[in-house]
Amino acid sequence: MEQASRWFYGPGRFYRYLRDPVTVSGWRARLLATSAFAISVEWLADARMTAREPGMIIIDRSVHTLLAHWRRVIFVDWHGVLSRDPFWMSILDGNHPLKSRLEANLAQIFSRDVPTAHEWMRGQLSSAEIISAMDIKLGRHYRDDFLQRRLDVDCRRMRVNVELFEILRVLRARALIVIATDNMDCFARAFDCVRSRARRSPETALTLTDWAIFCDDIVCSSDVGRLKSEDPDGFFGPWLSAHGLSFADALLIDDRADNCEVFARRGGYAVQWKMGTNQISEVTKAVERWMDVPTGS
Ligand SMILES: [Mg+2]
């Protein structure tokens, strides 16, 4: 909306000034001309930026207002592919006084014997409910919301697979890049939060905060209420149809075999790839093979 208003008012003010400059007083004419000039320069800069991004018209920084002309999307898993950092890393990765109690609680939550982690990932449980159920007694010098704040901050500081992100950044000229993750409300919140900030230089950056801006969107199980492997149509379908795409236009990079299998069964192209295990060349070769296949076939 902000961008659209610039597009309209920049040329509009110029036209207004040129149409009838003698009807306004001297200082008002100068003010109007200066304003028109500044906004028009900004408008031209925006138009130049738009021309640099092939196949894309920027109306707003949000992907929901991008008019994508691409016919391809690359879905990229988060945990195991783009990062390996756990929640509450600043507490778990050191000698924090709460470390042992937090570890014991997390082991229980992520145990295969209980559905808690999946319910958290489907958005049936919130981070606040999980923290409340942990019932970790905090000392007097902690704020009541200490664990919630640490969770949110640590999500934003998760270290990323810079090598893969560099490749995705280049591929973004040829396909939409969308994080597709079975993940919790805190992660989706962190992603949205850091993407709304100004672009940063990726040269020395290592965290989600630095790289989220190079993704076009996120599909998170806590938002769609379904996990990738249990309901691929429910997970990917709404995003694909909202963007006029199908599974045949999509590639998934994921470290789990079951996610890749169901995605391929639905007509998508999937590559199983795990950070720290597979070579980066395996993902680049798979992407090149996929790029050679006509979309929608
Ligand atoms: Mg994974």
Boltz pocket constraint, residues with backbone or C-beta under 6 A from the ligand:
constraints:
  - pocket:
      binder: B
      contacts: [[A, 77], [A, 78], [A, 79], [A, 80], [A, 81], [A, 254], [A, 255], [A, 256]]
      max_distance: 6.0
